[in-house]
Amino acid sequence: MYINRLDTFAEVEAKYNDTKPLVSKHHTPEQDVRPIGKRTRKYERIIKISDNCYVFSHGGHCDPVFCWGYSAEMEKMPMTPADIVRCAPIVWKRAKNGTETVTVRNGQGPWQHNSRYSFLKRALPSGLGFYIVGHTGGHIIQTKTDMFFLPKTRTVPPYIYETYKARAGHVSNTYAHRLLKAATTKADGLHMTFERKDKDWVLVSKRHLQTVTRHRVDLTTKKQHKGHIHKLWQWAMTMYPMMRTQLNWELRQNLNKEITAWCKDNGSPNLSMVSWGVMFDPRQSGKDTPALVRKILVNEDHALRYHLGVAAMFAVHDAMPIVNSWSSPHISEEETVAHSRRAFNQWINRVAGFQKTTKESKE
């Protein structure tokens, strides 16, 4: 998989000129397939757009030759050189004044693009590195002096966009609509362009901000319910050993039906527990769920007190297999209790509305 790094436009130009095109029953001379590295990985190739523009491709829907799975659609709507440049992972350009730039693009779509990540790691010039930040999953391009967030691109060739559009129009499929929403045939600006300054690379395009999800706990409000939360935890942990074998899908379904019926009869018709879902989960049952949970917390005689306690046991029970699985055979009792408490805290923060989720931007 190794690729010799090409660090200047002159090296890229020479590599293209020195590489003999692959010609076989699969590839014609007109396709001009010139691999960057091993010829067995022919889809990792250099495409010449003009004397002052070369593209590095690793196949996929931005490559007119290696558009796996879309050959019929490609024939109906062939890619133009402008389409290739607009969608390619790496584009080398040389301006009239001799300035050299490298443009980098991420993959498109709501999935992992492991082949793109691998290709960027191996094909970018020295001084530009591609990394994935472990704790956030953010994609980073790093220079000698700085790091830059590389967002997912939305730009796709016209034939791909029309394919997404057709699928979304004929299939009642949320995923198809997500694909179409995340796609455009226009240049979306979600790339990064670096200019060579002697041996260093300097960002000359827009610097992108990374949107991250933050979960903040309202400690002041939670503290007011501290004693009630502790009582619920104690009850759940006391009852759990006796009820562990009963915590199944059927019990969850029946209790959810009872909660829904109670809500309709007691002035909360908008609250409806999904039969297969987590009990009292605001994401499923409704935005008014936290208010109901807090009422149950402070009233030990509430009609749904038992249901809330069982929901707490389910939260712990759903997390327990992680601790007691074959992959973690040496977990101590103290670690098991600590893990259970964390699962309970995360659950109560969510269902009681102590936790607020926000979107924040960072470089």
C-alpha positions, -999 to +999 in steps of 0.1 A: +000+000+000+030+023+003+031+054-019+062+075-024+054+110-013+054+135-041+063+168-025+064+193-054+043+199-086+074+190-106+076+156-089+039+150-096+043+160-133+074+137-136+056+108-119+027+111-144+051+113-174+073+084-162+044+060-154+033+037-182-005+035-186-022+002-179-036-012-211-055-045-210-089-061-217-102-040-188-086-007-196-081+012-229-053+037-236-080+065-236-087+058-199-051+067-191-048+046-159-015+055-143-011+042-107+007+063-081+021+033-062+018-004-069+003-012-102-019-039-085-037-009-068-044+007-101-074+027-088-049+048-067-038+068-097-028+102-111-053+119-135-040+147-157-065+175-161-042+200-177-005+209-178-011+228-145-035+205-128-033+169-116-057+149-095-049+120-071-078+095-071-084+064-051-115+052-070-151+056-060-178+078-074-153+107-081-133+086-106-147+081-141-130+048-145-133+031-111-169+042-101-178+008-086-214+000-087-224+031-108-213+022-143-247+025-158-254+058-142-220+071-153-227+062-189-259+083-189-242+113-173-204+112-178-181+132-155-164+163-169-129+173-159-144+200-137-165+174-119-134+153-113-115+183-098-145+194-077-148+160-060-112+145-059-095+138-026-062+155-036-057+182-064-024+196-073-023+230-091+004+253-104-005+290-110+010+311-138+033+328-113+046+293-103+027+291-070+019+255-060-012+245-041-027+212-028-064+209-022-077+182+001-112+168+005-128+144+029-154+117+019-191+123+014-220+107+032-230+096+067-205+067+070-169+060+076-146+066+045-117+043+055-102+041+020-102+079+018-085+082+052-058+056+043-052+073+009-048+108+024-023+094+050-002+079+022-006+103-007-003+138+009+031+155+005+056+158+033+045+185+057+008+176+055-005+148+077-039+133+080-050+122+115-082+110+133-085+124+168-094+095+190-117+111+216-137+132+191-134+113+159-125+146+142-105+145+110-074+167+111-049+179+085-017+188+103+011+211+092+044+217+110+028+245+131-009+239+132-039+215+129-070+221+108-104+203+110-114+186+077-152+184+074-171+158+054-177+171+018-212+174+003-200+178-033-208+148-056-208+144-094-242+151-111-248+114-118-245+105-081-268+134-071-294+123-096-291+087-083-297+098-047-326+119-059-343+090-077-339+067-047-353+093-023-383+098-047-392+062-050-382+047-017-398+056+016-364+055+033-350+080+058-315+069+048-321+078+011-333+113+021-303+117+044-280+109+014-298+135-008-297+161+020-259+157+024-252+160-013-248+188-038-234+191-073-219+225-065-186+233-049-195+233-012-163+250+000-158+222+025-122+215+013-088+229+024-062+244+001-026+247+011+000+268-006+037+259-006+059+285+011+095+272+005+093+237+022+062+245+044+025+245+036+002+273+046-036+272+046-049+297+021-086+287+021-113+290+048-106+275+082-134+252+092-150+249+126-159+215+140-194+211+155-193+189+186-221+177+209-217+186+245-237+171+274-239+195+304-254+185+337-273+212+356-257+204+390-278+231+408-311+215+399-298+180+404-286+188+439-321+198+449-332+162+441-301+145+455-319+127+484-348+115+462-323+102+436-304+083+463-336+066+475-345+055+440-309+041+435-311+022+468-345+007+460-334-003+425-302-019+437-321-037+465-347-051+441-323-058+412-310-092+424-345-105+429-359-091+396-329-095+373-343-125+355-376-108+349-360-077+331-369-087+296-386-072+266-421-084+276-419-067+310-406-035+294-435-036+268-461-041+294-449-014+318-446+011+289-483+004+280-493+010+317-473+043+318-489+054+285-524+046+298-518+064+331-506+095+312-537+096+290-559+093+321-541+119+342-537+149+320-506+140+300-520+128+267-489+139+248-466+114+266-465+080+250-439+054+258-426+034+229-433-003+236-398-014+227-380+017+239-364+028+271-390+038+296-393+076+304-368+085+276-376+121+265-362+113+230-390+087+225-418+096+249-420+133+246-404+166+258-426+167+289-412+135+302-386+151+326-414+170+344-432+138+350-401+120+362-393+147+387-428+145+401-424+108+406-390+113+422-403+135+450-434+115+456-427+079+469-465+072+467-468+082+431-487+056+410-457+053+386-431+050+414-427+013+408-424+018+370-396+044+375-378+021+398-379-007+372-368+017+345-337+024+367-331-013+370-333-017+332-308+011+328-283-007+350-292-041+335-286-029+299-251-019+309-243-050+330-234-073+301-205-050+292-190-057+326-198-094+329-190-105+293-163-130+284-140-102+273-140-087+309-137-118+332-117-102+359-140-073+368-142-069+406-174-064+426-163-028+434-158-021+397-192-036+389-210-014+414-191+017+401-201+008+365-237+003+376-238+037+394-224+054+363-251+038+342-278+049+366-264+085+368-264+088+330-299+075+328-314+098+356-296+128+341-313+121+308-348+112+319-351+138+346-339+166+324-308+173+344-287+169+312-287+195+284-273+187+250-258+216+231-239+220+198-207+239+200-181+249+174-144+246+178-114+248+155 
